[in-house]
């Protein structure tokens, strides 16, 4: 899991490890991790694309299952558009 220095704490790291998730979190007071910017770009770009869809930017659904379904549908739509654009 990628995280910035705001998430740097032992309890956060321990919780991630207990769930078998590798924490990639910059430590406070140390230089940035080389190459993490490329990974963060993908995450930030995905969030930006998801927020272009009004239904996700403004959460209308009360039930979490419905919201999760719309997020999955939006991710599928984003992947479809990317693949369609990349096809010669």
C-alpha positions in Angstrom: 0.0 0.0 0.0 1.4 3.4 -1.0 1.2 6.2 1.6 2.8 9.5 2.2 4.5 10.8 5.3 1.2 11.6 6.9 0.6 7.8 7.4 4.0 7.1 8.9 3.3 5.4 12.2 4.1 2.0 13.7 0.4 1.2 14.3 -0.4 1.9 10.7 2.5 -0.3 9.5 1.6 -3.1 11.9 -2.0 -3.1 10.9 -1.1 -3.4 7.2 1.4 -6.2 7.9 -1.2 -8.1 10.0 -3.4 -8.0 6.9 -0.4 -9.3 4.8 -0.1 -5.9 2.9 3.3 -4.5 2.2 3.4 -0.9 3.4 5.4 1.5 1.2 5.2 4.6 3.3 7.8 7.4 3.4 9.3 8.1 6.8 9.0 11.5 8.4 12.3 13.4 8.2 13.8 11.3 5.5 14.2 11.9 1.8 11.5 10.6 -0.5 11.5 7.0 -1.8 12.9 7.0 -5.3 10.4 6.0 -8.0 7.3 6.2 -5.8 6.2 9.2 -7.8 5.5 7.0 -10.8 3.4 4.7 -8.7 1.5 7.5 -7.0 0.8 9.1 -10.4 -1.2 6.0 -11.4 -3.2 6.1 -8.2 -3.9 9.9 -8.4 -4.8 9.7 -12.1 -7.3 6.9 -11.4 -8.9 9.0 -8.6 -9.1 12.0 -11.0 -10.8 9.9 -13.7 -13.3 8.5 -11.2 -14.2 11.9 -10.0 -15.1 13.0 -13.5 -18.1 10.8 -13.1 -20.7 12.9 -11.2 -22.3 9.8 -9.6 -19.0 9.0 -7.9 -18.0 12.6 -7.1 -21.2 13.2 -5.3 -22.2 10.1 -3.5 -26.0 9.6 -3.9 -26.2 6.0 -2.7 -26.9 5.3 0.9 -25.9 1.7 0.7 -22.2 0.8 0.4 -22.8 -2.1 -1.9 -24.4 0.2 -4.5 -21.6 2.7 -4.3 -19.0 -0.1 -4.7 -20.9 -1.4 -7.7 -20.8 2.0 -9.4 -17.0 2.3 -8.6 -16.5 -1.1 -10.2 -18.6 -0.1 -13.2 -16.6 3.1 -13.5 -13.3 1.3 -13.4 -14.5 -1.1 -16.1 -15.5 1.9 -18.2 -12.1 3.6 -17.7 -10.3 0.3 -18.7 -12.5 -0.1 -21.8 -11.8 3.5 -22.9 -8.0 3.1 -22.4 -8.0 -0.2 -24.4 -10.2 1.3 -27.1 -7.8 4.2 -27.5 -4.7 2.0 -27.5 -6.1 -0.3 -30.3 -4.7 0.6 -33.7 
